[in-house]
Amino acid sequence: MRTRLLPAIFLIFLLASTTACRAKSGTITYDIELNAAKGAKQARLWLPYPLSDNHQTISDIHVSGNYNSSAVYREPAGGATYLYAQWTDISGPPSMVMSFHAVSKDRGIQNLKDSEKPVPETLKKYLASSRWAPANDYRKLAAQIVEGKTSYLARVHAVYTWVIEHTFRDNGVKGCGLGLTARTLTELKGGGKCADISSVFVTMARAAGIPARDVFGLRLADPKSGDISTAFHCWTQFYLPGTGWVMADPADVRKMMLDRNIKLKDAGKWEKFFWGGDDLFRVALEKNARGVVFNPPQKGEPLGYFMYPFAQVDGKSLDYFSPKDFRYTVAFKAD
């Protein structure tokens, strides 16, 4: 009898040890070089500047480079915090290195409590309809999604389930996508990447009367030291009276379904895992950073969302999806 139990006991020990050894802290380093043509006069860079919160501790921020000036700013409308650097005397490729230490804590909330009290006045901006979260355009559909659901928790979970059922991950979409709800649901017929699917959730949640926002950051399922330049990820948070801000990630549900060839009817495990938070290594870089106008302001349109480094040379935006125009790497060194 004791012999039969040994394999099971060993497996439990192995799983526990694997979880305990999962890296939850380390140093993240951005190495950035702008492509400035000969004769360029000015280059400017805006880089997300992470802050500590209940789920992460950020420390030991170091910045170096050949810039002429730099400062940390906060965008008043959405609250984006960023490092701004400027090159006014370009004698070689404009470059910058920024590193910081991050400790990531589990984001999961085991018991979601819904007090069903009114949304605080200070959070009503997360109900607003905008170009980036056009809630007004989807109120009729949202009413159908949450029909018969009376509590905040029941309504937002219905939205979460609906988004998973009516979207899919399309690896043909560049980067994390554009994060435009109408484009995702209509032009792409529900397909997209994490910014696209997260934007659908935020839009539908707001349309259903649930405060919601996008979160932009880095996510490593099994963090190991090395290049993490492809680890950018967007997820969401909704506000639940009685609990506070709660994480939900329908985009990662669809990613797991695609990566593991899982049908919708068999995705319940992942729907539960990414509902209410998880224990993966995540670093939030920005929250609610949509339609960003920087200070000093960039040339041209507001930025659809702010997650990647953003730069302009003589007023022309560099394509952060194109390494020919905008070379940057992000590296992680586990503690």
Secondary structure, DSSP 8 states (H G I E B T S, - for coil): -HHHHHHHHHHHHHHHHHHHHS--EEEEEEEEEE---TT---EEEEEE----BTTEEEEEEEEEES-SEEEEEE-TTT--EEEEEEESS-SS--EEEEEEEEEE-----SS---------GGGGGGG---SSS-GGGGHHHHHHHTTT--SHHHHHHHHHHHHHHH-EE-TTSSTT----HHIIIIISTTEE-HHHHHHHHHHHHHHTT--EEEEEEEEESS--SEE-TT-EEEEEEEEETTTEEEEE-HHHHHHHHHHTT--GGG-HHHHHHTBS--SSEEEEEEES-EEE--SS--SSS-EEE--S-EEEETTEE--TT-TTTEEEEEEEEE-
